[in-house]
Structures are given as C-alpha cells and as structure tokens.
Amino acid sequence: LVPAISLAYEEAENAIMSRAPRNIKTDRMVTWQVLCHSYLFAGVMEALFSILAFFCVFWTHGVALADLCFPDSKLHFSGS
C-alpha cells in the first residue's frame, strides 16, 4: 500500500516517452551492488526480524525460549 501511495504523489517526468530505451548489453537493471544490498543486508535483516517475531509470539503465550530450543535439557524446570 505504501509504494502505491508514493507513486500517486510522485512528480511527473518531463519527456519520458521521448528518451531512447536502455541498451540491453551495457545498461543493467541488476548490478552487484543491488544484489549485495538485497541479499546481504535486506535479506539478513528480514530473516532476523522474522525469527524475532517467531520467538515473541511464543513468549507472549508463555512458552519459554528454553522450551523451544532445548526441550530435553536440564536448563529449565519442567515441574512435577
């Protein structure tokens, strides 16, 4: 929804249709910088926040981290 709203308020470009199309052999849309940013930065951040959200949902329902990661260990008290 946010990208659609930002496109609605974007200024129009002058003479966009009179420009020549990009050269397929020299003008790349995906470069090494884009790949590194998307996989090494944005991908890692998205994975970390997803894992954090996973554990937060269990924590809000009373399930401890030790119960999820080490169910058979002596790290937590299991009761009688």
Secondary structure, 3 states (H helix, E strand, C coil): CHHHHHHHCCCCCCCHHHCCCCCCCCCCCCCHHHHHHHHHHHHHHHHHHHHHHHHHHHHHCCCCHHHHHCCCCCCCCCCC
